[in-house]
Amino acid sequence: MIKILDDIYTWSVYSEEKNINFNGWFIHNNVNSEGNILIDPPEPSNKNIETMQKFGGVQHILITNQHHIRQASKLQEIFNSKLYINHLDASKIEIPISSEFSDGDLLVEFLKAVLVPQQKTPGETALFWKDRKILFVGDAIIGDPPGRLRLLPKTMYADVKLAKEGLKVLLDLDFDALLVGDGDSIISGGKTGLTEYLNKK
């Protein structure tokens, strides 16, 4: 894992099929006593697991959509973590879910669940850390090529125009860092980048 922002670490697994990195996020939680957090974890190396253990393990695994379960089951077993996913995607998950959340819920007391409508799955959720101006996204937007943003391929959506329109809910949030599940994140200027993308004809 590499430190990308204070208390936030990431690791990636390259997908030959998609020609893009799948990213996982580890938050070493110094906000409260609720414990550490993983978001959308891909396959971790043994060294990654050792680093998580050094920081006190993983108490919570947050999933942004049903297709980003990735290696949550493995890590849930290792750390005895609680697993969270939006209730709209929960029925598609075969591993034990500890808690289903809804739009607007505050997870682990500081990450706000923001439903992104009209996406690939009905429960696509961004996670907003208001005090740090950080937004985590799953499949809602992809960082590709580096420094730029795009949607998934058109075939992934019922209506790609509505999917792009649905992303505008994120512009109501005051964020700077845009940390993506797929591709390359934008550490500073993320909202500007998203605004520019959505305004393109």
Beta strands, then each sheet from edge to edge (+ up, - down):
strand 1: 2-5
strand 2: 8-15
strand 3: 20-27
strand 4: 37-39
strand 5: 60-63
strand 6: 82-86
strand 7: 99-101
strand 8: 106-107
strand 9: 111-115
strand 10: 125-129
strand 11: 134-137
strand 12: 142-143
strand 13: 149-150
strand 14: 177-180
sheet 1: 1+ 2- 3+ 4- 5- 6- 7-
sheet 2: 8+ 9- 10+ 11- 14-
sheet 3: 12+ 13-
end
